[in-house]
Amino acid sequence: MRSSVNPIRLPALVILGSLLISGASGCAAARAGYFLVNAQRKYQSAMDQGADDRAPYEATMAGAYLDKAREEDGYSDYGVTEKLCKRSMEMSAKALTRSEDLAPTQHPETFVPEERKKDPEKPPEPAPDLNIDLDDP
């Protein structure tokens, strides 16, 4: 009995299969690299706007997530790298938003978000008169 695969085509199929497998694994690395670059750009944008002074928590967390993503990328754990980059980009966006909330004339040391001007409270309405005259028909 003969094999159903032509012996000339067998090496070609093996080479094609190995190329497909190696190409699929390289895609994850390229995708992780893409996220690393975007996370770095977003982080740098927030730092350029002064987020390290005006939103130190968010800026620190964005930097920590980015550093950890680089570390995981070095270990070739691309799925974790992508998740950490996404979290870094979220924190960079929060830092940028929070740093833009502060006007340039305000000093970050003395500014507390809860101290912003609030809408004036309306005076309470007078209570209705509950005295009922029972003698009045």
Helices and strands as residue ranges (DSSP letters): H 9-48, H 51-54, H 56-74, H 78-101, G 113-115
